[in-house]
Amino acid sequence: RHYLTRVHAIERVLIDHIEVLETMTPQDFLEFRSLLTPASGFQSAQFREVEFLSGLKQPGYLRDLAASPDELERLARRLDEPTVWDGFVALLERHGLPMSGDDEEARRASLLRMARDAEHAPLFAVAEGLLDHDEGFAQWRYHHVLMVEREIGAKSGTGGSSGVEYLRSTLSKRFFPELWGLRSHL
């Protein structure tokens, strides 16, 4: 939980940095935008690594990266490694809350027990930390979309994406959909 609190603090700083960029006029932004090419979040190895570790593993992203061979190797390895969610599931199972398999009802029952039973309060605190991370990332995405639209409008992204159109398509991504869905069953 401690490390998730740190992650959330970092995400708040990242969101605040977007506010600094928004103080620029589009003309000021466009003066240095060409220096960003071809780099973009779309092509960032570090950005994709955070996504992979958090559970959004999409192997197709590797072909779009402007990454070094070492970065590509690291990301390919991350695709095979457990995610934060996998670690959380293992933690729940060690505490007698079955999460393995595809039985949605059984998984939901375990999550509900974790959320409702006082004996599992520390596990629920970790779940809340995971949602803080997910929410922080979603907030960053949203603020980023608005900043990009404000600065470049409908122009293409620096990495060759469709820009704002592509960024908007990422707004519904969630790292931990089962934890979000849990709210509907409490």
PyMOL commands that set and color helices and strands:
alter all, ss='L'
color gray80, all
select helices_A, chain A and resi 2-21+26-36+41-43+45-54+59-64+69-80+84-94+104-116+118-152+164-169+177-185
alter helices_A, ss='H'
color red, helices_A
deselect
rebuild
show_as cartoon
